[in-house]
Amino acid sequence: MIYTISGIRFPAAPSTCKWSLPGADGSRSTNRSLLLKKESFSRMIFAGMSSSDSDSSSLAIAASNKILVPGGQGDGSLSLTDQLENPETVLEDSQVLHDVDDPTIEDDKKLKDEEKLVEPTSGYNEVNDEQESASSSLVGDDGRAQSEDASAPIDGTKSIEKDVARPRTIPPPGTGQRIYEIDPLLNSHREHLKYRYGQYKRLREEIDKYEGGLEVFSRGYEKFGFTRSATGITYREWAPAAKSAALIGDFNNWNPNADIMTRNEFGVWEIFLPNNADGSPPIPHGSRVKIRMDTPSGLKDSIPAWIKFSVQAPGEIPYNGIYYDPPEEEKYVFKHPQPKKPKSLRIYESHVGMSSTEPKINTYAEFRDDVLPRIKKLGYNAVQIMAIQEHSYYASFGYHVTNFFAPSSRCGTPDDLKSLIDRAHELGLLVLMDIVHSHSSNNVLDGLNMFDGTDSHYFHSGSRGYHWMWDSRLFNYGNWEVLRFLLSNARWWLEEYKFDGFRFDGVTSMMYTHHGLEVAFTGNYKEYFGLTTDVDAVTYLMLVNDVIHGLYPEAVSIGEDVSGMPAFCIPVQDGGLGFDYRLHMAIADKWIEMLKKRDEDWRMGDIIHTLTNRRWLEKCVAYAESHDQALVGDKTIAFWLMDKDMYDFMALDRPSTPRVDRGIALHKMIRLITMGLGGEGYLNFMGNEFGHPEWIDFPRGEQRLSDGKVIPGNNNSFDKCRRRFDLGDAKYLRYHGMQEFDRAMHHVEETYGFMTSEHQYVSRKDEGDRVIVFERGNLVFVFNFHWTNSYSDYQVGCLKPGKYKIVLDSDDPLFGGFSRIDHRAEYFSSDGWFDNRPHSFLIYAPCRTAVVYALAEDEPEPVKR
């Protein structure tokens, strides 16, 4: 017998799956678990009776008239956290989390019931980030915090022990004034920015007052969801509109009358389940669980919002929450320290599920063993992983998240993911997570939508809470509990799984009430600071960057913003939003625009402007193409260039075609000039390093809409949802040369660090010759985009005098070139100004080539061939 979970096949092992019903006395079963004991790093298997046997009425959208204040209700009582357990002091592996001299500790301990909450106002909020070097000395690679009552969140792991215990704190807000020194144009919008920063400071003050500080506030996973103590399991859920609630699952035979929950004045439902008589936990590891609620929209069974794992059982459509708390001996223990943040960030964007060469869903273990070594060999120093958060619709590419704290079960278990991350750290790779806090799936069965029966629970109600293009729900960032949920979510992935940072998806959509839809940003500052700015969302971004950089100084924060928001990558303490990098999204769009034109219509100045159009002191991650450019309706750059010729003319033992020759040459040039001029970091989507053909298309069936329209599917095919790494590895194919060039690019960047050099100068952008010459660091880059003209004794300017040698040549036969340049040649500079440079030297520049020159004394070791 074979069980299948989301397209993954597992052999059944029924002898290990024990079942027993509750006894006549109502006692719980202690041996009913759907979690099969696993071997090292293997998949766990979930199967069994369906939770859908219970009645669940269809939900109708109902607006809520709740007033949301710090703590949840605005009735003048203590904050929600104080009501739960007042965690003013939390010890973490014998580490003091607060400065012993911090007066706020005493203030937190002395909070009285008569203290009243201050209702937070909605409106403009400001952004500011704390990335102080001083905070780096306060943080170590430690494990998850343990609360005073010995209660701890499930899914914990032992982390690498540190020799010295250090307190973990988040520095207080700064003045937020330095942005005016960096960009004087911001002075004309000082009122807006002052209000924004004031909102941010007000939130920090209220969190300090009512929650014990941002450090405590961001550990909501220690109070909500399932937490385990020595005496039992506590489950808490925020659902203020629910009329009643009960915890149901395999552990109580899905009996809605067995475990009734109680509600406090903040709308938090709670139940404590004592251990069984034999000391075993009341909910077995691997059991399915849900919460049944009587809501304004009727009865509904929901996956707990803070669930740490969920799966789709064989033959079922809805997912089930899984109580994931393996025995200590089965928990993965991290063995390797997290790498330090590199100066030059070179990111390999990846998707675990589609990383196999076979038409299937790949696993965390297979990615760990097969793909991570490939990334390391190519020369990247970071891997960015998409689709980590659980998403019931695979074809959403992971962007319609249903369970925010749960890793995707299609690819394995939480411990499998931890093993992957640990292996990456062993290889010296940072692991960045593509995190989605910009919106949520509108899935009512599996996700947060209509969780408590109202459309205003986690999201804005009405049209403001719906993204019409993405067909998803939009968070209400002015809601106290939404802030707790999202801030805790970001920290959870850093703390529990030891991710090294995030790429925040859809930040432009977050920052504006129009979400960037049908809006053309021109750079006018009024577009950034006005009534269309969602200041609540901007303030949330400041807070989350406070958490990231305050508690994890080595973590990387990247924002996907196409608008060009000023101060996006300026520290929060200086008045910015606090990101480390902005994704330079305009570059990829420009290349697609250029590829639709004839070579004769390419303009060198247009290319240079797009690559260098970024804000001072704000770092960018440049890329020629990411996953976006390869989705259905578009195609990879290689396929744009070579199209159907890629099917028949990529073998070295067959003649090439002019289209293939042009495509391979331009593919290398596009990638090198993007890395050379586009930013301080570089990103590539997996497979595109060797010119992956075609496009990405996830398996999907035919869809029939309510209006009668039919959206055709692809017969649920995985053919276009995989990566053909075998093409790049095959030395008899032309793909191999492009892959070797990509590796050589990273070797040169690793050696010279040109992406982060302060020296960047474009000395030539000749529209007639179609030549671009620029300096980055101590290197001189020469690009000849002309389709036929090659230039002998071509003069190029340089800053430093001396003897230059070639360190990278796109025309090298190793890279599929034609070997038109003699690498034994030496290039001696001559004095005299040329192209505004004090020195120059003469070169040979063949058509459609890119060559990098370096001073001979700085020459790196040759690339291994």
N, C-alpha and C positions, 0 to 999 in steps of 0.2 A: 504494500500500500504506500502511496506517496501523498504527502501533504504539500500544498502549495500556498505560499504567502506572497501575494503581489508578484506572481511570475517566478518566484524562486521555489525550487523543488527540494523537499527534504524527505529522507527515508523515515518511515514511521517506526517508533519504538514503543509500542503500546504497553509493554511490560513495566515500563518506568513511570507510567502515568496512572496514579492511584485515584480512585473515586470512592467516596462514601457520603451518604446523606446525613443530615443532622439527626442526632438520636432523638428518642422519644422525649427526653428531658430538655430538648432544645439546645443541647450543647453543640459547639461548632466542630466541624470536621477538622482534624489536624493533619490529614494526609492527602487532601484533595488539592493538587497543584497541576497546572497545565504546563509547567516549566520542566522540560526534561534536563536532567543533569548533563552538562556539556563537557567535552574535552577542552583542552587548552585552545582558546581563541575560537572555538567553534560556535555555530549558530544555535540558539535555543529554539525549541519548537513549541508552538502554541496551537492548541486545537480544543475542540470540545463543544459543549452546549452553547447555544446562542443566547445572548442577552436580549435579543429582539423578541423573545417569547412574551415579554411583558408588553402591556398596552402602552402606546405612546400616541397621543393625538397629534394631528398636524398643527403647526404653529402659525399663528397670524401675527403680523407685526403690530405691536402696540407701543405707543409712545409712553415714556415714563416722565413723571413730573417730579422726580427726586431732586433735591437740592444737595449738591456734592460739596463737602467741606473737608478739611483735614480731619481724618478719622472716620469720615464716611457719612454722617448724618446732619451735622450742624446743630445739634441739640445742646451744646454747651458741656458735654461730658468729655472724659479723657479720650486720648487718641486710641485708635484701634489696637496698636501694638501694646500700649499700656494696659488696655483691657484684656489682651490675650495673656501676656506674661511679663510685661515691662522689662525687656532685656537691656537694662542700662549698662551692664558689664558682661561681656562674653569672652571667655577664654578660648584661645585657639592654639593647641599644641604648646601649652604653657607660655603663650605669648600674650602680652597685654595689648589689647586692641586700642586703648586710649592712652594718651599722655597722662601720667600720674599727676601732673601739675595742672591738668585741664580743669578749669572751674565748672565746665558744663557737666562733668560727671556728678558732682554734688547736686547741681541743679536738677539733673534728671532723676536722681534718687529721691529728691524731695518733692516731686510732682504730687499734688494733692488732688482729690476728687473734685474740689471746687474750682480747679483751674479750667478756664473756658477756652474753647477753640476759636481761632480767628478765621472767618470764612475767606478763602482765597478768591480774589477777584479774577475774572477772565479778562483777557485783553492782551496788550503788548507785553512781551517778556524779552529779556536780553540774553546774550550768549557770551560766555567767557570760560576759558579752560585753564586748569592748573597742571602744569607739566614741569613743576619745579624740580631741579636736580636734587634739591635737598630731600625731597620725598623718597628718592630712590634708596636712600639709606634706611628707610623705615619699613621696607617690604622685603620679604624673602619668599622662596618657593615653598610655601607651606600648604597645609591641607585645609579642609573645610572647618569652620568654627563649630564648636560645641557649646550649646546654650547651658545656662545655669541649672536648668531642671533635668539635666542629663538627657533631654529630648534632642534627637538629631534627625536631620532629613535623611531619607533613604537614599540609596545609590552612592553612599560615600566610598571613598578610596583612601588608602594610606598614601601619603605623599612622601617625597624625599625629605629626610630629616635635615634640619639646619643646625649648625653648631652653635649659632648665636640667636637667641630669641629677640625679635624686634617688634615694636608696636606697629600696628597698621592704622594709619590715620589718613583722612582726606583733608588737605590744607584748607583753610577758610578762604572765602572769596577775596580777590584783590580789588584794586581801585577801578579797573576797567577803562583806564584813560590812555594807555599806550597806543591804541588803535588810531588816535588822532595824530600822533607823531608819525606813525607809519604811513597813514593816508590822510593828509589834510583835507581832502575832499569830503571826508566824513563829517567835518564840522558843520556842514550845511544840514545835516540830519541828526544833529546832536540831541535834540529833544526826543526823537524816536529811540535812539540808542540809549539815552539816559533812562527812559521809561523801561526799555527792554532789560537793561542791566539791573534796574531796580526790582523788576519782577523776579529776576533770577535770585537776587540777594534775599528778597522777601521769602522765597521758597526755601532757600538754604536755612534761613533763620527759623522758619516754622518747622522744618524737618528736625532741626536741632532741638527745638523746644518740645515738640510733641512726640518725636520718635527716637530721641537719643542720638541724632546725627545721621548723616548720609551713609556712614559706614554700616550702621545698624539697619537703617531703612532699606538698604540694598540687599539685605539678607532675608527677604520675605519668604524664601523657600524653607527657612528654618521654622516658620510658624504656619504657613499655609500648605495645603496639600497633605500628604501623609508624612508624619514624623514619628519616629520610633524612640521609645524610652525603655528603661529596664523593666517597666511594669506593663507596657502595652503599646498600642498605636493610637495616635490622635490624628483625626482628619478634620481639616477646616476648609471652608469655601466661602468666598464672598459672593452672595447672591441676594441683594436686598429686596428684590421684587418677589422672590419666591414666598409662597404661603406656608409650605412645609417642605421638608427634605428628609431623605433617607439614603443611607449608604447600602448599595446592593452589589452582589457579585457572586462568584463561585463559592466564596467562603461561607455565605449564608443561604446558598441555594436560590439566590435572586429573590429573596423574600423581602418585600418592601415594608413589612411590619416588624422585621426583626431588629433593625438598627436605626431607630428614629433619631434625627439630629435636632439640636436645640439652637435657637437663634438669639444673638445678643442685639443690643440697640444699634449696632453699626451694620446690621445686615449680614453678619458672619455666622454661618452655620457650623456647628461643631459636634463631634462625637468622640468619645474615648472608648476603645475596645481593650479590655484587660487581656493579659496573656492567658493562654489555656492553662488548665490545671497542671499539666506537665511542664509548664514554663515555655512552651513553644509559642511563637507569635500567633495572634488571632487570625491574621490573613497570611496564608502561605505565599512564599515567593513564587511569582509567575501567575498568580491568580488574576482573573479578569475582574475589574471593578468599574462601577459607574455610580453616579448620584441621580436619584429619582427626585424630581421636584414638581410640586403643584405650582404652576406659574400663571400669570395673567393670560397666557396663551394656551393653557391646558397642561396636562401631565406630560413630562418629557424625561427621558433618560439621557444623561450627558456624560461625556468623559470629563473627569475632574480637570479644571483649568490648569492646575499645577502638576499634572501627571508627568512622570519622568520617562514613561515608555508606553507605547500603544501599538497594537498590531491589528491587521485585518485577518480574521480567521478564515480558513478555507471555506469557500462557497458563500461567504457573506459579503455584503456591500459595506455596512458600517464598520468602523474601527471599534476596538475595545481598549479601555485603559487597562494597563497591566501594573499590578503592584510589584515593583522591581526592587528586591532587597536580598541579593544572594548571600549565602553564608560567607563569612570572612575569608575562608580558604579559597573561595571561587571568585572573589573580587580582584579585579586587575590592580596591581600595584605599580605605580610609575617607577621606572628604574633610572631614567636619564634626566638631567637638568634641562631646563628650557634655555635655548640659545639666546645670546644677547642680540638686541636689535641691531641689524647691520646698517652701515652708513648708506650703502646703495641697496635699494630694495628691488629685487628682480623676482617677480611673482609669476608662478605657474598656476593659472586658473583652471580648476578641474571640477569634475562632477563624478562622484564615485560610481553611481549606478551605470553611467554610460562609458566607463573607462575600460571596458573589455573589448578585445578585438572580435569577440563572438557576439552574436545578436542575443544578448541577455542582459539581465541586471547584475552588475558586478557587486562584490561584497567588500566590506571594510578590510577583511583579511587579504583578499586578492589585491586590492589597491595597495595595501601595505607591502606586500611581498613583490608585486610586479611593477607598480607604477612609481612608487617613491624612489627606488634606486635609479629609475630612468630620469626622474626630475633632477636628482643629484648629479647624475652624469652629464646632463645637459648644461649644468652650470647655474641653475636657478638657486636662490637662497631662501625662498618662501613658497609655500603652496597654499593657494586660496581654494577652499572647498565650498562648493555650492550645495544647496538642497540638504543641509544637515537637519534643520528643524522639520519635524514630521509634517507631511502634507499628503492628504488622502488622494489628491489628483496628481499622478506622476507627471503628466504632460505640462503641469504648471511650472516645471523647471525648479520646483522648490519654493516658488514665490507666493503661493497661496497656502500659508502655514495654518495648520489646524491645531497642533499641539506644540506650544512654544518651548517647553522645557524637555521635550522628548527628541532624541535623535531618530532619524528615519529608520524604521524597522525593516524596510526592504533590503537593506545592505548588511544587517546584522544587529547585534545587541549593543547596549551602551559600553560594555567591557571590550567588545571588538573595536569600537571607535577609539577607546582609550589606548588600546594596543597600537592602533594606527598612528595616533598622535605621538606616542612615546617613541615609536620607531623613527618617525620624522625628526624628532628631537635628537635621537641618536645619530642621525645623518647630518645634523647641523642645520636642519630646515625649520624655519618658522612655519607655524600652521595658523592661517587666518581663516576665519569663518565668515561666510556671506550671510550676515544676519538681517532678518526682515522685521523691522519695527515700524515700517511706513504704512502698512495695511495688514489685513488679516483675511483669510478665506471667508466667504459668505456661507460656508457649509454649516448648516444648523445641527446636523446629526453628530459631526465629529469635532467641530471647532467651537470658537467663542461666540459666534453670531447667535443672538437671541438666547444666550446662556440662561438668564433668569427669566426668560419669557418676554423681555422688552428689547427694543432695538437700541436703547440708550445705556446699556450696561457698561460695556467697555468702549463703546463707540459714540460718536455724535449721532443724534437721532435725525431722521429725515434725510433729505438730499445731501446735507453736509457730511453725513456719515457713510456716503456711498460713492465709490470711485467708478464712474460710468464706463471708463475705458478698460479698467482692469476687472470689473465685475467683482469688487471686493469691498470690505468694510474698512472704515477709517477711524483710527483711535481718537479718543478725546483726551488730549495731552494735558488738559486742565483739570482732570479728575485725579484726586489724591491716590486712589487705589490703582488706577491705570499707571501712574508714575511708579508706584511700588512694584507692580507686576513687571513692567518693562525694565526698570533699573535692576531689579533682582534677576531678571532673565539674562541680561548682559553679564552680570557678575557670575551667574551660575555656570555659564559656559567657560569663563576664564578660570573659575575656582575648581569646579568639579572635573572638567575635561582638559584643563591646562592649554586651551587655545591661547595663541600669542597675540590675538587682536582680532579686529573685525573689518570687514568691508560693509558699511551700512548701505543697504539698498534703498533706492527711491527717495533720497533725502530732498530732492527738489519738490517732490509731491508733498512732503511733510511741511516744508517751510512756507508754502503759499496756499491760500484758500482756493485758488484756481488750479492748484496742483501742477502748474506748468503746462496745462492742456490748452492747445490752440493759442499759445502765447509765444511771441518771438522776443526773447531777451536781447536788448540792444546795447546794454551796458549803462543805460541811464540809471542813476542811483535811485530815482523815484520808484523804479520797478522793484527795488529791494526793501525799501523802508516806507511802507505806506499801509493803507487799509487792507490790502490783499495779503499782507504778511501774517502768518499764523504764529504769533509770538509765543503761545503756549508750546507749540511744537519746537520752536527755536530754543526756548528755555529748557525743554526736555533734552535736546541735543547737548546743551551746555552741562546739564546735570550728569548725563551718561558719560560724557568725556571727563568730568570730574571724577567719577567712580573709576573709570578705566585708568586714567593717568595717575590718580591719587593713590590707588591701591596696587596698581601694576605698572610702575614707571617704564618698564621695558615693552609694554604692550603697544601695538600699532593700531591707530584708528584712521580709517579711510572712508571718505564720504562720496557717494555717487551724486554729484550735483552738476547739472548742465547749465544752471542759471548764471554762475559766476558770482555768487553772493560774496560781497567784500568781507574780509576778516574771517572767512570760513576756516582757514588753517592758522589762525592766530590764537595763542593760548587764551583760555577763558579768563584768567587773572588779568589779562591785558585788554579784555573787551571783545575777544573773538569767540568763535564757536568751539574751538578746541581740537579740531581734527588735525592729524599729522599730515595727511595728504588729501588732495582732491583728485578724483578721477578726471583726467583730461579727455572728456567725452567727445569734444569737437573734432579731435584728430581722426578718429575712426570714420566719423561722418564725412569728413573732407576726403578721405581716401576713396570711399565709395562714390562720392561725387566725381572725383577725378577719373576713376576707372570707367565711368560712363561716357567720358570724352575721348576724342582722338588725341594721340600723343602731341600733335601739333598745337592743341588747345590747352595743354598744361602750362600753367604760369608759375615760374619759380618763386616770385614774390608772394603769390597766394599760398604756396606750400609753407614758405618761411613764416608768414604772418600767423598761420594757424598753429604751427608748432611752437612758436615763441610767445603767443598771446596768453600770458598767464600773469598773475598778480605777484608783485614783489614780496618776498619773504614768505610766500605761501607755496609749499611744495606740491607737485603734481605727479601722479602716476600716469605715464603715457602708454598708449597701446594702439597698434595699427588695426587690430580687430580683437573683439572679445566674443563671448558666447552670443551676444545680441546680434552681431552681424551675420551669424551663421544659421539663425532660426528660419523656419519655413517662411517663404516669401522673400528671403534673401539668400546669400550663399557666401562661402568663404572667399577671401581675396584671391587665392589660387584659382578657384573655379571661375571667378570673374575674369581673370586674366587668360586662362587656358581653355575653359569650358569643356566641350565634349572631346577635345584632343587629349585630355587627361586619361581617357579610357583606352586609347590605342597607341599613344606615342611617348609613354614615360619609361619604356624599357631601353636600356643603354645599347642593346644589340639590334635596335631598330633605328632607322633614321628619325630625326626629330622633325619638327615643323616650325615655320617662322613664329607661329602663335605660341608654341611651347618655349622656344628660345626667348622670346620677348617676355613671356610670363615668368619664367624662372629668374631672369635678370631683374625685372622690376620687383618681384616678390622679395628678393634679398635687399634691394635698394630701399624699398619702402620700410622694411623693418629696421634697417640700420639707421636711416635718417630719423625715424621716430624715436629710437633709443638715444640717438646722438643729440637731438635738439628738443625733444618733446617734454622733458620733465626731469625730476630727480628720482623717479622710480619707473619701472617698466613692467608691463603685464602682457602675457600671452595666454590664449586659451588652448588647452591641451589638443595636440595634433596639428595645430596651425603652424608650429615651428617647421614642419616638413611640407607644408602646403596641402593640408587635408582637403580632399575633393568634396564636392557636393555641398550638403547642408545638414542641419539637424532637424529631425522630425521624430518626436516621441510617439510611441504606440498609442493609437486612439481609434475608437470605433466611430461609426456614423452617429451624428447627433440630429435629432428632430426637435426643432424649436416650437414654442407654443403658437407662433404665427404660421406654422406649416412649413417654414423653410427648413431645408436639410443641409447640414454641414457635413460634407463627405469626410470619411476617415481614411486610414491607411491599412485597414484590416489588422489593426493592432500589431503592426510590424515593428521589429527592433532593428531593421536593417540600417536605418539612418540614425539610430540612437546608440552608436558605439564609436569607438576610435580605432582606426586601422593603423595601429602602431607598427604592424608588420610592413607597411609600405615604406615608412621612414627607415626601418632597419635593413631593408633589402638592398644590398649593395649593387645589385644589377638594375635598380630603378633610379630614375632621376630625383625621386623624392629624397633619397639618401643624401645627395649633395646639399639640398636645402636644409636638411636637419643638421648636417655638419657645419654649415654656415651659421646657423643659430647658436650652436655650441661655441663656435669661435667668437661670436659677438660677446657672449657672456665671459669668455676667457679674457678678452681684451678689457672689458669693463671691470672685471674683478682685479685685473693687474693694475690698471691706471685709475680706476674710480672716477671716470670722467663725468658720470651723470651728476655727481654731487660737487663737482668743482665749481668754485665761484667764478672762474673765468670762462665766459662764453662770448664769442664774437663772430658774427657773420660778416665776412669780408667780401663775398661776391655772390650775387644772384643775377646771373646774366641771362636775360630772356632770349637773346639771339643765339648764344652758344648752348643754352639750356644747361648751364653749369652752376652748381652751388658749392661754395667753399666756406667752411667755418672752422673755428677753433673751439675746442671744449677741453679744458684742462691744458695739458701740454701736447695734445694731439691735434693734427690737422686733418680734417675730413674733406674729401673731394668727390663730388657726385656729378657725373655727366649723364643727364637724362636724354640727351639727343639720340634719336632712333638710328641715325646713320653716321653722323660726324664723329670722328676720333681726332684728337688734337695732340700733335707733337710739340715738344718744347713749350708746353703751356705753363705760363707763369702764375704761381699762387703765392699770396702773401703769408707771412708768418710773424709771430711776435718774437720768438727767441731764435738767435743765430745758432748755426752748427750743422752737423751732418744728420740728415734724416734717412730713415729706412722704413720700408713697408711693414706694417704689423697686421694688416688685414686687407685682403683683396678679394672682392666678390667674383672676379674673373678667374680665380684659382681653379684648376681642374678638380681639386678636391670638393669644390662647391658647385660643380656642374658648369664651370666657366670654360673659357677658350684659351687661357694661358697667354694673353697678349702682353703681359707685363713681366719683365725680367726682375725677379726678386733679388737678384744679386746686385742690382744697381744701387748706387749710393747717391744721395741728393744733398749737395752742399749749398747752403744759403748764401746769398749775396746781400750786401748792404744797399740801402736805398729804399725810399718809400714806394710801396705799391699796394693799391687797394686799401689805403690808410693803415698799412702795416709797415714797420720799420725794416723788415727783411723779406726776402722772397726766394723761391727756388723753382726750377723748371722740371716738369714731369711729362709723362705721356698719359693721356686720359682717353682710353678707348670708349666708344659709345656704350651706353647703358651699363656703366660700371660704377662702383663705389670703392674707394681706396682710402685707408687710414694710414697716416704717416706719423712717426714718433722720432724724437731725437735718439740717436744711436745709443747714447749712454743710458737712456730710459727704456731700452728695448726689453720686452718680456721674453720669457722662455717661449720657444716656438710651440704652436699648437700640435699636439700629438696626432699623427695621421695613421 
